[in-house]
Amino acid sequence: MAAPVTGLSQALQAYQNAARAGAPLESRDGNEGGQFADLVKGAIKGVIDTGKTAERQSMAAIQDRADINEVVTAVSEAEITLQTAVAIRDKVIDAYKEVLRMAI
């Protein structure tokens, strides 16, 4: 498996562990309130890295330097990662819309 997918799943796992423990997430830059932003940035970076890996594998296959199984695996990982990112984005937008509908 590709390392970026593992990094994304590790980031999500760390978030879930912190949420279960009730502990606040630590910010990388020491600023308060940046935890969620750091989580989102890390997830987006993971999606981009997975896409780049799939592109590199595809280019290597075109040049007859990669096994077709590796290419299919990399492209499938990129597709699943992108679908997950889109689903999360949709849920965040739905939650934001719900907050906007709340009466003050």
Backbone bond lengths (Angstrom), bond angles and torsions (degrees), N, CA, C in turn:
res aa  C-N    CA-C-N  psi(-1)  N-CA   C-N-CA  omega(-1)  CA-C   N-CA-C  phi
1 M - - - 1.451 - - 1.528 109.82 -
2 A 1.282 115.37 156.45 1.461 121.33 -178.51 1.524 110.27 -79.99
3 A 1.310 116.43 147.05 1.464 121.69 -178.34 1.526 113.53 -65.59
4 P 1.354 120.56 -37.44 1.462 119.03 -179.04 1.519 113.71 -60.12
5 V 1.329 117.89 -36.88 1.459 120.16 178.54 1.516 109.17 -65.29
6 T 1.314 117.32 -41.20 1.449 121.44 177.05 1.520 110.15 -61.91
7 G 1.328 117.65 -40.98 1.461 121.00 178.49 1.508 111.80 -63.13
8 L 1.317 117.51 -39.52 1.456 121.57 179.42 1.518 109.86 -66.96
9 S 1.320 116.51 -44.61 1.458 118.98 -179.62 1.527 110.75 -67.24
10 Q 1.339 117.53 -34.08 1.457 119.76 176.52 1.521 111.17 -66.80
11 A 1.320 117.00 -37.86 1.464 120.35 177.92 1.522 110.80 -65.06
12 L 1.316 116.02 -43.76 1.464 119.61 178.47 1.525 111.16 -65.88
13 Q 1.325 117.05 -38.95 1.457 120.81 178.31 1.524 110.81 -64.31
14 A 1.325 117.79 -41.26 1.464 121.32 178.02 1.518 110.63 -62.83
15 Y 1.317 116.52 -40.35 1.470 120.74 177.72 1.522 110.62 -62.84
16 Q 1.334 117.41 -44.49 1.455 121.05 179.97 1.526 111.26 -64.68
17 N 1.330 117.12 -41.37 1.460 120.65 178.45 1.521 111.48 -63.09
18 A 1.316 116.69 -42.36 1.459 120.29 179.14 1.521 111.08 -66.80
19 A 1.321 116.92 -38.52 1.461 120.35 179.68 1.524 110.53 -66.84
20 R 1.319 117.24 -39.74 1.468 120.47 178.68 1.524 111.58 -67.56
21 A 1.315 116.55 -38.31 1.461 120.59 -177.72 1.526 111.79 -79.16
22 G 1.313 117.15 -14.29 1.454 120.30 -178.35 1.514 112.62 78.18
23 A 1.312 116.89 8.29 1.459 120.76 -178.98 1.522 109.56 -87.31
24 P 1.310 117.59 140.87 1.467 118.74 176.94 1.521 110.68 -70.76
25 L 1.309 115.93 149.10 1.455 120.60 176.87 1.518 109.31 -74.00
26 E 1.310 116.25 144.21 1.449 120.37 179.50 1.517 110.16 -86.70
27 S 1.315 115.91 134.30 1.459 120.71 178.55 1.517 109.14 -81.64
28 R 1.313 117.32 143.98 1.459 121.09 -179.56 1.521 112.09 -72.80
29 D 1.330 116.55 -31.51 1.457 118.92 -176.44 1.524 113.66 -100.08
30 G 1.324 117.72 2.80 1.452 120.88 177.38 1.521 114.08 86.00
31 N 1.324 118.32 -4.60 1.461 121.10 178.21 1.520 109.76 -81.31
32 E 1.328 115.86 140.30 1.457 120.23 176.36 1.513 109.15 -76.77
33 G 1.322 116.99 148.58 1.450 121.23 176.75 1.516 114.11 82.16
34 G 1.302 119.42 -1.01 1.455 121.41 -178.20 1.513 113.23 -95.42
35 Q 1.309 118.33 4.84 1.455 120.88 -174.89 1.523 111.62 -62.60
36 F 1.322 117.10 -48.31 1.456 119.71 -178.26 1.528 110.20 -65.24
37 A 1.304 115.94 -40.31 1.466 119.83 178.69 1.525 110.37 -61.86
38 D 1.330 117.32 -40.84 1.463 120.59 177.71 1.525 111.08 -63.46
39 L 1.328 115.85 -40.37 1.460 120.01 178.94 1.522 110.73 -62.84
40 V 1.318 116.32 -44.76 1.459 120.37 -179.60 1.527 110.86 -66.26
41 K 1.336 116.85 -43.16 1.466 119.92 178.34 1.521 111.41 -60.45
42 G 1.320 116.69 -42.19 1.458 120.54 179.04 1.524 112.20 -64.49
43 A 1.323 116.39 -40.45 1.460 120.42 179.24 1.523 110.94 -66.36
44 I 1.325 116.62 -42.75 1.462 120.20 179.16 1.520 110.71 -64.84
45 K 1.330 116.26 -40.81 1.469 119.80 177.70 1.530 110.24 -61.47
46 G 1.328 116.72 -39.12 1.460 120.38 177.38 1.514 112.69 -62.84
47 V 1.331 116.54 -40.38 1.465 120.94 177.98 1.528 109.91 -64.08
48 I 1.315 116.36 -45.05 1.471 120.56 -179.77 1.526 110.75 -63.53
49 D 1.330 116.59 -44.28 1.469 120.36 179.97 1.529 111.39 -62.45
50 T 1.330 116.61 -39.58 1.466 120.18 178.86 1.527 110.35 -64.29
51 G 1.330 117.08 -41.41 1.460 120.93 177.28 1.514 112.00 -63.08
52 K 1.325 116.07 -41.42 1.466 119.69 178.98 1.523 111.34 -65.20
53 T 1.323 116.63 -38.04 1.462 120.35 177.81 1.523 110.51 -62.72
54 A 1.322 116.01 -43.12 1.468 120.09 178.86 1.528 110.46 -63.60
55 E 1.317 117.04 -39.74 1.462 120.10 178.26 1.527 111.39 -64.47
56 R 1.335 116.79 -43.10 1.464 120.13 178.42 1.526 111.08 -61.61
57 Q 1.332 115.82 -42.57 1.467 119.46 179.24 1.527 110.65 -64.32
58 S 1.321 117.04 -40.26 1.467 120.72 179.18 1.527 110.90 -64.38
59 M 1.316 116.52 -42.99 1.468 119.99 178.77 1.527 110.80 -65.13
60 A 1.320 117.32 -38.25 1.459 120.42 177.92 1.525 110.84 -65.83
61 A 1.328 117.10 -35.64 1.466 120.51 178.65 1.522 110.70 -67.79
62 I 1.328 116.30 -38.19 1.464 119.88 178.32 1.523 110.23 -61.55
63 Q 1.320 116.82 -34.50 1.462 122.20 -178.82 1.529 111.62 -91.17
64 D 1.330 117.31 11.57 1.471 123.64 -179.66 1.531 112.86 58.87
65 R 1.323 116.92 37.30 1.459 120.76 178.15 1.524 112.82 -115.07
66 A 1.337 118.57 5.40 1.461 120.76 -178.51 1.520 110.12 -136.35
67 D 1.305 114.24 150.23 1.449 121.28 176.73 1.529 108.58 -75.41
68 I 1.320 117.17 139.51 1.462 121.40 -177.54 1.531 111.36 -62.61
69 N 1.327 117.16 -31.48 1.470 120.20 178.26 1.526 111.00 -64.58
70 E 1.325 116.71 -39.79 1.466 120.36 177.60 1.522 111.24 -65.52
71 V 1.323 116.26 -37.98 1.458 120.66 179.74 1.522 110.22 -65.78
72 V 1.324 116.12 -47.46 1.465 120.12 -179.60 1.528 110.39 -62.24
73 T 1.316 117.11 -41.12 1.459 120.57 178.40 1.520 111.17 -63.45
74 A 1.308 117.70 -45.11 1.466 120.95 -179.25 1.524 111.31 -64.73
75 V 1.321 117.01 -42.33 1.467 120.35 179.62 1.527 110.25 -67.20
76 S 1.314 117.60 -39.63 1.465 120.86 177.95 1.516 111.14 -63.92
77 E 1.327 117.42 -41.80 1.462 120.94 177.51 1.522 110.82 -62.19
78 A 1.318 116.09 -41.77 1.466 119.88 179.00 1.522 110.80 -64.01
79 E 1.312 116.61 -41.20 1.465 120.94 179.90 1.525 111.16 -64.32
80 I 1.318 117.18 -46.17 1.463 121.09 -179.86 1.523 110.41 -65.51
81 T 1.313 116.91 -40.68 1.460 120.47 178.66 1.521 111.12 -62.88
82 L 1.309 116.87 -42.74 1.465 120.41 178.69 1.527 111.27 -65.95
83 Q 1.322 117.24 -41.91 1.461 120.20 177.49 1.524 111.27 -61.47
84 T 1.320 117.00 -39.43 1.458 121.00 177.72 1.516 110.98 -65.07
85 A 1.325 117.13 -43.65 1.465 120.88 179.01 1.526 111.27 -62.51
86 V 1.320 117.15 -40.03 1.468 120.40 178.75 1.528 110.33 -66.87
87 A 1.324 117.72 -40.77 1.460 120.76 178.62 1.526 111.36 -63.68
88 I 1.331 116.75 -41.83 1.465 120.30 178.02 1.520 110.34 -65.36
89 R 1.327 116.19 -42.74 1.472 120.03 177.38 1.522 111.05 -57.83
90 D 1.328 116.83 -44.25 1.461 120.83 179.72 1.529 111.59 -62.31
91 K 1.331 117.08 -40.41 1.463 120.74 178.70 1.527 111.05 -66.33
92 V 1.318 117.05 -39.94 1.469 120.44 178.70 1.521 110.10 -64.64
93 I 1.319 117.15 -41.95 1.465 120.26 178.58 1.521 110.46 -64.93
94 D 1.326 118.20 -41.82 1.460 121.17 177.39 1.526 110.96 -61.58
95 A 1.331 117.07 -42.00 1.467 120.43 178.60 1.521 110.82 -64.78
96 Y 1.314 117.45 -40.19 1.467 121.48 178.24 1.526 110.49 -63.05
97 K 1.325 116.85 -43.60 1.460 120.31 178.10 1.527 111.05 -62.39
98 E 1.317 116.54 -38.57 1.465 121.01 178.71 1.532 110.59 -64.29
99 V 1.312 116.98 -40.69 1.468 120.92 177.87 1.525 109.71 -63.39
100 L 1.326 116.53 -39.75 1.466 119.85 179.31 1.531 112.26 -64.51
101 R 1.332 116.78 -29.94 1.457 121.01 -179.83 1.529 113.42 -78.96
102 M 1.310 117.43 -12.50 1.474 120.46 -177.62 1.525 110.43 -67.73
103 A 1.322 113.69 141.60 1.472 118.96 176.63 1.516 109.81 -80.67
104 I 1.306 114.33 141.54 1.470 119.08 -178.85 1.504 110.02 -95.97
